[in-house]
Amino acid sequence: MATNKEQTEPPRWADRLLEWFVSPYLVEDVQGDLQEIFYKRVAQVGISQARREYGWAVLHYLNPFFAKPHHRTGNLTPYPQFSSLHPAMIRNYLTIAGRNLVKNRAYSVINILGLAVGMAVAILIGLWVNDEWSANKHHLNYQTLYQLKMNQTIDGYRSTGDALPFPIGPELKAKYPDFKAVAMCDWGSTHSLIVGNHRFLKSGRYIGPDAITMFSLKVLKGDQEPLNEPYSIVLTDQAAQTLFGQQEPIGQLVKLDNQTNLKVTAIVAKQPHNASLQFDYLLPWDLQLALDKGLRAYVTNWDNSSWACYVQLKEGIRPENTNAKLKDLLVNHLANDPNTKKIRKPEVFLFPMEKWRLYSNFSNGENTGGFIQYVRLFSLFGFFIVVIACINFMNLSTARSQKRAKEVGVRKAVGSGRQQLIGQFLSESILMASLALVLALGLVGVGLPFFNTLTEKQLVFPLDNHFFWGILLLFTVFTGVLAGSYPALYLSSFKPVTILKGSVFIGKQAALPRKILVITQFTCSMVLMIGSIVVYQQIQHGKNRPIGFTKSGLISVSASPDLLTNFNPLRTDLLASGAVSYISQSNTPPTALWSSQSGWEWSGSRPEDKAVSFKTIATTYDYLKTMGIQFKAGRDFSRAFATDSSGVLLNEAAAKRMGLKEPLGERLKWDGQERRVVGIIPDILMESPFHRVSPMIIVFYKDWVNVLCLRINPALSPSAALAKMGPIFDKYNPGYPFDYKFADTEYAKKFNYEELIGNFSVIVTVLTLLITCLGLFGLASFLAEQRTKEIGIRKVLGASVANIWGILSKDFLQLVLISCLVASPIAYYALGQWLKAYSYKIQLEVSVFILVLLLALLITLLTISYQSIKAALMNPVKSLRSE
């Protein structure tokens, strides 16, 4: 129990805490002041309230400002040691930083603008990378979802495909307990959906009933297991809005291809734009068997691989164990085929969903990455452009070090430690980075629509995402610390005695780090410039490659059942209208090859040659005339020759692969039937323009066509021809809107990825050069100002403007030349690796490197000439007087 005396005095715990925590040279004064106040308060508010106030006052003194340096015994100083992170110190840092910003407006603007541009580019690239990286992760079962793929050996090469036989789905469900769900799926197609009198062309898939739960598709309304009913359709909410507007869609009827009525059983949420599985509607897997009787022949056929298969593993099942079980699945079912086990060696394996988007490339049976290389490349671009912007800050800060040397010397002389000086300089750089962030966010807001167009994305500013703002905060601090680290360490290292004597450092050694940083900037810029030019050359190389057919004026239309049934009257009316010159049917559009067939035999072929897969086009009459393909030998399929219904055409690559010296008239055997070669065509380019042309066979096969190809009459403009064609298609294809695709537009899409890289490279290069030039401009301005006295003396001694300009420019040009020497081998190696992915590619030329060097020199001269000439034109009397 406390005594009466103790109850009239301050609490002892508070005094002990004060004595323990506060520095000895302060404790007496602090304690005396508090006790004086305490006794006054006892008289005013009573002893209890006064004791509480005393304890509360003591607690307010427990901060680093008053802290006793317990760890530094025997080295007490009569002055308190201020922590660099004390709020008062931070306020002091920001006050000084603000004053410096205002005092040096020009340098501040250059620094903030450079940082803002770099940060804006980094934010845009970050949004793009995040979008690619998060693809498919919205599926709840993301970690356990797989697509089945198959490796098989063709012509000694291990190829990888994702087409599998029809019966593999039921087999997996019946005999493999590893799987929680299995869904067979087609490759998706466009169909006509009719509601009342309105026709809509939408894209969708036939898919197994497990797909709803497997892909965790969000059922917004209707049946939770909607794909079990064969004559049903599942719509996305967006498609339902288009078809039915404000009406209730569940239970409504939709006519598919103007033939079959389907009941809407469920509405699911539309998939995000970066999801691999995209659709407007889903159709039950069993519905295709009900609509297409020809498919029933494949229900038990293991030798026709034409469908996709998705699976979900049960929790805890290791995919490598399942792969071991699946490896010989096809071999076991095709044991009677001698080629299967010995030559093709098909192996089925699981391909995880987490790799679908970014790791889709395979080479000789091994996964070799894919789009991930672009994600890494652009991430590197973003990092480098921020580094280049930070280098500007470093260069200008260290260049101005002489001006701030006295400030550093005085601060050190009155007791500032190096840690406090580092804190001050870092505060300045973080403040600049914060201001740059505000400007960068404005630039991103303005540039995001253009960026979305460039990258074909739908990126948005995630303003309501706390994680995004947290990343931005860390990014700003990182940028500020990165930009201010070298100046802070450099400036805080000055010795006060040396500074105050006036003999500060400025010399070759002090300028060396700055030169290295400039070389680094120019090296990055030149690598990007060389890369942009080479990417452009590669794209033009592909675009200029002869394709073997005339894509201008060529269109394709998906053939509905009505169009196939009415093809002859449709053809007659179109030709009679004068809108088209030729029309033909095929199983593939003009700029793609959808089918490959093996099993071909020819004179001299070996048994293992039956495993060789040839790209295959099925067509009827007038295909080559419609496509504008010139013959190498022979002729087109003709109505004048009845035997042409069993004819084939070979491209040169196919004839070469078969080793046929005289291919015309050669008898081939395929699918149990004999076919005769009636013509040889050149290697037309219908796949990637950057890879070799595949061996291809064109077969006459009227029951295997689903695309119409039309050659617009060159005497008419495309718009006039389409206006004539529309009513004719409406007449024979009432269930479909007239939908067509131009071959030249579709062909241009083959360059999407390369053009994305090229456009990205150009933009990053321009911005990098802009930031670099900003830095050079500031640096040249400062160095010209620093050499005012020297320039004045030289002019007095007779130096001309050209002499002065040459002296001030020489140092920068030397740095550019050194940068070129560093950048050239880096660019040569990196671009050589990039070009390895293309079999049809350009050769790296020395002229590109020379051109970039000349451009870099020109840009440098243009950047620094203003400041150099301005300094050279200055009146020497004025400059010498100012010194």
Buried (B, 14 or more C-beta within 10 A) or exposed (E): EEEEEEEEBBBEEBBEBBBEBBBEEBBEEBBEEBBEBBBEBBEEEEBEEBBEBBBEBBEEBBEBBBBBEEEEEEEEEEEBBBBBEBEEBBEBBBEBBEEBBEEBEEBBEBBBBBBBBBBBBBBBBBBBBBBBBEBBBBBEBBEBBBBBBBBBBBEEEBBBBBBBBBBBBBBBBEEBEBBBBBBBBBEBEEBBBBBEEEBBBBEBBBBBBBBBBBBEBBBBEBBEEBBEBBBBBBBBBBBBBBBBEEEEBBEBEBBBBBEBEBBBBBBBEBBBEBBBBBBBBBBBBBBBBEBEEEBEEBEEBBEBBBBBBBBBBEEEBEBEEBBEEBBBBBBEBBEEBEBBBEBBBBBBBBBBBBBBBBBBBBEEBEBEBBBBBBBEBBBEBBEBBBBBBBBBBBBBBBBBBBEBBBBBBEBBEEEBBBEBBBBBBBBBBBBBBBBBBEBBBEBBEEBBEEBBEBBEBEBEEEEEEEEBEEBBEEBBBBBBBBBBBBBBBBBBEBEBEEBBEEEBBEEEEBBEBBBEBBBBBBBBBBBBBBBBBBBBBBBEBBBEEEBBBBBEBBBBBBBBBBBBEBBEEBBEBBBEBEBBBBBBBBBBBBBBBBBBBBBBBBEEBEEBBBBBBBBBBBBBBBBBBBBBBEEBBBBBBEEEEEEBEBBBBBBBBBBEBBEBEEBBEBEBBBEEEEBBBBBBBBBBBBBBBBBEBBBBBBBBBEEBBBBBBBBBBEEBEBEBBBEBBBEBBEEBBEBBEBEBBBBBEBBBEBBEEBBBBBBBBBBBBBBBBBBBBBBBBBBBBBBBBBBBEBBBBBBEEEBEEEBBBBBBBEBBBEBBBBBBEBBBEBBBEBBEEBBEBBEBBBEBEEEBBEBBBEBBBEBBBEBBBEBBBEBBEBEBEEBBEEE
